[in-house]
Amino acid sequence: MKSGLNIICFLIIAVMAFFFGQMMPQELTSFNDGFNEGWRGSPSSKEGDLSSVSLVPYTFIEIADSFYNAKTDSYVPAYYRKVDLELNQPESRVFSIFRHTCQIFQDLFVLLAVLYFIRFIAKVNKGEIFSRRSIRRLRRIGALFIGGFLLSLFPTIYTYITVKEAFAIENYRILLFDMFNLLPLLLGLIAFMVAQIFAIALRMQEEQELTI
């Protein structure tokens, strides 16, 4: 039974590592570029900053765009799902520092949550399941994941407002909801739900012991 639990937990950690590992190279590259420019005192001469946004057409009945199909030498109806836009105005230094600070703390929160999760599994393997310590660990995991999600809210909303003010794309609207990474929020809520189930089970166990 413990081996099955360990396999499931290993798969969860592997999926989380793969998901967040995909974002790390881009974040590290952006941080390295910004650090080198600041260290040299020679900011980049580019006009604006790239922002990735999700799009959805106002109607799917008549798709205004198309892609060239080299196999059939013809154009097929298609619509844009996600594009990278270059903003006309450069990102302010204050917001850039704020955004990178939020990202660093968000990654730190996720790392701490994973470490707490590993510790939780280790204690479960030793027989410490329905205990107040296990419940506290699960709640800390949930708080760290949700805290990481909240840290991403402000930079994302600011980017959305900036894009909306700088761009109006014909036949498309920009999706705000799709710009958020909801995985940390989902993991945090699941951790709180499991903690609450453990708390109920512990209370029932204590009541049963008092009855006996």
N, C-alpha and C positions, 0 to 999 in steps of 0.2 A: 504493500500500500504506500509506504514511504517512497519507494523507488518511482512509482507512478507520479506522485506529487513532485518529486525532484525533476522528473523529465518535463512535466508541464511548466514548472518554474524556470527551468533552463531555457525552454522555448520562448517563454515570455521575455526573459532577459535578452535572448538572442534577437528577437523581433525589435525590442526597444533599442538595442545597440545598433542594429541595422538602420532603423528609422532615423535616430539622431546622428548616426555616423554619416548619413548622406548629407546632412546639413553642415557638418563641421568643416569640411574642406573649403566651402564657399565663405563661411564665417571667418575662418583663419586667414584666408587670402585677403578678404576685405580689411580685417584688422591689421594684417602685415603691411598692406599698401598704405593705409592711413597712418600707421606708426612711422613708416619710412618717410612719408611726405612731411609729417610733422617734425621728425628728427632733422631732416635736411633743411627745413624751413622753406621749402619750395612746393606749395600746394599745386595739385594737378591743374592743368589749363583746360580741362574739359568743361563744357558749358553746364552740364547738369549731371544728375545721378540717375542710375537705372533703377526702376521699380517694376517688379513683376506683378501684374494684375490679371485677374480672371475676368473674362467677358462672357456675356450671354446675349444672343440676338433678341430684339424686341418681338420677332415672330419667326417661327420655324416653317411657316407655310411657303414663303418665298425667300430663299436664302440669296442674299445679294452678292456674296463672294463665291469664289471657286478656286480650285487647285488644278494644275496641269497634270494629267495622267500620261506619262511617257509611254506606257504600255499600249494605250489605245489612241494616242495622239489627239486627245480631246480634253476638254475641261469638264470637271465634275463639280456639282454644288458642294460647298463646304463652308464652315464658319470657324472663326477663331475662338479658341478655348482659353488660351493664356498667352499674353504677350509681354515683352519687356519694353517699357517706355522710358525715354530719357527726358527728365524734367528740365524745363527751361531755366529754372532758378537752381543754383547749387544748394546743397543741404547746409544749413547753418552749423557752425562749429558747436554751439551749445547743444543743439538737438543731436548732432552726431555723437558727442560725448555721452549724452543721455541714452541714446539708442544702444550704443555699445555697452554701456554700464548695465542696462537692463538685460542685454543678451548674456553678459558674463554671469550675472546673478541667476538668470534663468537656467543656464547650463549647470551652475553650481548646485542649485536646488534639485535639479534632475539627478545629478550625480549622487547627492546625499540621499535622495529617495531610493535610488538603486542599492546603495550600500545598506540602508535600513531594511530593504526588502531581502537582501542576502542574509543579513543578520537574523531577520524574522524566520526565514526558512531553516537556518542553522539551528535555532532554538526549537522549532517544531520537530526537527529530526531528533532532538534530545528529549522529546516528550513534553515540552512546555507549549501547550496549545491554548487551552481556554484559561488564560491568566490575564491579570491586569497589565502586566508588562507587554504581552502580545497585543493587547488592545491599544495601548499607548503607541507602540511601534507602528501599527497600521494607521492610526490617526496622524502620526507624524508624517508617514509616507503620503497620505492624502493631502495634508496641509502643504507639504513641499511641492507636490505636483500642481495643486491649484494655485499656490503662490507663484510658481513658474509661469503658469498660464496668465495670471493677472499682470505679471511684469511685461508680457508681450502685448497687452491690450493697448497701452498708450502709444507706443511707437507705430503700431499697425493702424490705429484710428487716425493718427496724425498723417501718416503716409497716404491713407485713403482720402482725407480732406485735401491734401496737397495735389494729388492726382486729379481729383474732381475739379479743382480750381484751374488746373493747367491744361486739361484735355477734355474734349467732347468728341467721342468717336461715333461716326455716323452708323446707324443701324444697330448699335450695341449699347449696353449699359454695363457699368463696372460693378462687380459683385464685392460687397464688403465682407459678407459671411465667409466666403471662400478664401479670404486673405488670412484668416485665423488658423492656427494650428491647434485643433481641438483635442489631440491625443492626450496631452498632459491633463486637461480638464476631465476627460473620460476616465483616465487611470486614477486620478484623485478621488472622483466620486465613487468608483468601484472600491477603492481602499476604504473609504468611509463606510460604505455599505457593508463590507465584510467585517469591519471593526464593530459595527452596530449588531450584526448577527452574532459575533463572538461575545459581545457584552450581554445580549439576551440569553445566550447559552450558558454563560458564566452565572448569571443571576438565577436561572432555573436550576443549575447544579447546586448553588449555595442554598436555595430554598428546599431542595430535595434532601440535602444533608441535614438541614435543621429539622425537617419533618421526621427523618429517621431517628 
